[in-house]
């Protein structure tokens, strides 16, 4: 079974949270505020977090004040099974969000196709690929995912037809 780790982050303000999310965003899935589950090795996570700390030190030298603390907890199979329902719920939320975004994009694409809509399709496609990757990593399959996949197919066909 794949090894997972929980990354628990305390950040004293929104700027520090945004920095942490930006640096760690592609290394895991935030399942609740300040708690991320990752499939990457502890050393890789530590390296990313050291990058956050280095950047915070530079910003703090300029007079910025903020606190940052973290913990990395490697999960056993049993612990992952206990956390997995949170992962499934978070992926369902992401599926619903992407469905709404994609449906609105499809409507705009059918009414007109301009550079803005093309960029939005590119953004949708990146989010879609990330979501599919997360579903595969955490082995989560459900009807919402099928709906997202069908919508992505429909969007791609419409985009190619109009391009």
Secondary structure per residue as TSV (DSSP state, phi and psi in degrees):
chain	resnum	aa	ss	phi	psi
A	1	X	-	360.0	147.2
A	2	X	-	-64.3	148.4
A	3	X	-	-93.1	132.5
A	4	X	E	-120.8	157.8
A	5	X	E	-139.0	143.5
A	6	X	E	-93.3	134.5
A	7	X	E	-114.1	115.9
A	8	X	E	-106.9	125.6
A	9	X	E	-123.9	132.4
A	10	X	E	-110.6	126.2
A	11	X	E	-132.4	133.1
A	12	X	S	-76.0	-18.9
A	13	X	S	-149.2	172.9
A	14	X	H	-65.1	-35.2
A	15	X	H	-63.2	-41.2
A	16	X	H	-68.1	-40.7
A	17	X	H	-61.1	-44.3
A	18	X	H	-61.8	-41.9
A	19	X	H	-61.3	-46.9
A	20	X	H	-62.5	-43.8
A	21	X	H	-64.8	-38.3
A	22	X	H	-65.4	-42.4
A	23	X	H	-76.5	-31.1
A	24	X	H	-104.7	-5.8
A	25	X	G	-52.7	-41.1
A	26	X	G	-89.9	7.6
A	27	X	G	-104.7	-0.1
A	28	X	-	-178.0	-169.9
A	29	X	E	-124.7	122.6
A	30	X	E	-75.9	114.5
A	31	X	E	-92.5	-21.5
A	32	X	E	-160.3	167.3
A	33	X	T	-55.6	120.2
A	34	X	T	82.3	1.7
A	35	X	E	-128.3	121.5
A	36	X	E	-123.3	145.0
A	37	X	E	-109.0	135.5
A	38	X	E	-130.0	152.9
A	39	X	-	-106.5	2.6
A	40	X	S	-86.1	158.6
A	41	X	-	-66.3	151.0
A	42	X	H	-54.7	-41.5
A	43	X	H	-60.6	-41.1
A	44	X	H	-64.8	-40.7
A	45	X	H	-64.9	-44.6
A	46	X	H	-58.8	-42.1
A	47	X	H	-61.7	-44.8
A	48	X	H	-62.6	-42.4
A	49	X	H	-67.4	-35.6
A	50	X	H	-62.4	-35.5
A	51	X	H	-62.4	-39.7
A	52	X	H	-63.7	-46.5
A	53	X	H	-61.4	-43.2
A	54	X	H	-60.3	-44.0
A	55	X	H	-65.9	-38.2
A	56	X	H	-65.0	-39.2
A	57	X	H	-60.8	-44.4
A	58	X	H	-60.7	-43.7
A	59	X	H	-67.5	-38.1
A	60	X	H	-69.5	-28.0
A	61	X	H	-64.2	-23.5
A	62	X	T	-86.5	5.2
A	63	X	T	104.9	-2.7
A	64	X	-	-72.5	140.9
A	65	X	-	-117.9	136.4
A	66	X	-	-176.7	158.7
A	67	X	-	-117.5	148.2
A	68	X	E	-145.7	128.2
A	69	X	E	-142.6	154.8
A	70	X	E	-150.4	162.1
A	71	X	E	-143.2	140.8
A	72	X	E	-116.0	121.2
A	73	X	E	-117.7	111.5
A	74	X	E	-74.9	131.4
A	75	X	E	-94.7	139.1
A	76	X	-	-77.8	169.8
A	77	X	H	-58.8	-41.7
A	78	X	H	-64.9	-42.5
A	79	X	H	-64.9	-40.0
A	80	X	H	-63.1	-42.2
A	81	X	H	-60.3	-33.5
A	82	X	H	-71.0	-32.7
A	83	X	H	-87.0	-22.1
A	84	X	H	-53.1	-39.3
A	85	X	H	-58.3	-32.9
A	86	X	H	-67.0	-38.7
A	87	X	H	-63.6	-45.4
A	88	X	H	-60.6	-45.9
A	89	X	H	-62.2	-42.0
A	90	X	H	-64.0	-40.5
A	91	X	H	-66.9	-35.0
A	92	X	H	-62.9	-41.8
A	93	X	H	-61.6	-44.5
A	94	X	H	-64.8	-38.4
A	95	X	H	-60.8	-47.3
A	96	X	H	-62.2	-42.3
A	97	X	H	-62.4	-45.3
A	98	X	H	-69.5	-33.4
A	99	X	H	-61.4	-48.1
A	100	X	H	-60.9	-47.3
A	101	X	H	-60.6	-45.7
A	102	X	H	-66.2	-40.0
A	103	X	H	-63.8	-42.8
A	104	X	H	-65.1	-39.8
A	105	X	H	-64.2	-40.0
A	106	X	H	-62.1	-41.4
A	107	X	H	-61.2	-46.2
A	108	X	H	-65.2	-38.3
A	109	X	H	-65.2	-37.8
A	110	X	H	-71.8	-28.2
A	111	X	H	-84.0	-32.8
A	112	X	-	-165.0	150.4
A	113	X	-	-126.0	106.7
A	114	X	-	-126.3	-175.7
A	115	X	H	-60.9	-36.8
A	116	X	H	-63.9	-44.7
A	117	X	H	-66.1	-36.6
A	118	X	H	-61.7	-43.7
A	119	X	H	-63.7	-41.3
A	120	X	H	-63.7	-37.6
A	121	X	H	-63.4	-41.6
A	122	X	H	-60.0	-41.4
A	123	X	H	-64.7	-45.3
A	124	X	H	-58.0	-46.2
A	125	X	H	-61.4	-40.9
A	126	X	H	-63.8	-44.9
A	127	X	H	-64.0	-39.3
A	128	X	H	-62.8	-47.9
A	129	X	H	-61.5	-39.7
A	130	X	H	-64.3	-43.0
A	131	X	H	-63.7	-42.6
A	132	X	H	-62.3	-42.3
A	133	X	H	-59.9	-44.5
A	134	X	H	-63.6	-42.4
A	135	X	H	-60.3	-41.4
A	136	X	H	-68.3	-42.4
A	137	X	H	-61.7	-43.4
A	138	X	H	-94.7	4.8
A	139	X	T	51.8	54.4
A	140	X	-	-114.8	122.2
A	141	X	-	-130.4	131.4
A	142	X	-	-157.6	175.0
A	143	X	H	-61.8	-36.1
A	144	X	H	-59.1	-39.7
A	145	X	H	-62.3	-41.6
A	146	X	H	-60.9	-40.7
A	147	X	H	-64.2	-41.4
A	148	X	H	-63.0	-43.1
A	149	X	H	-63.9	-41.8
A	150	X	H	-64.8	-41.5
A	151	X	H	-63.6	-42.2
A	152	X	H	-62.0	-40.3
A	153	X	H	-61.5	-46.2
A	154	X	H	-62.8	-41.9
A	155	X	H	-62.9	-43.8
A	156	X	H	-62.6	-42.6
A	157	X	H	-62.4	-45.9
A	158	X	H	-64.1	-41.6
A	159	X	H	-62.2	-47.6
A	160	X	H	-66.7	-33.5
A	161	X	H	-67.3	-37.2
A	162	X	H	-89.6	-19.4
A	163	X	-	-75.5	360.0
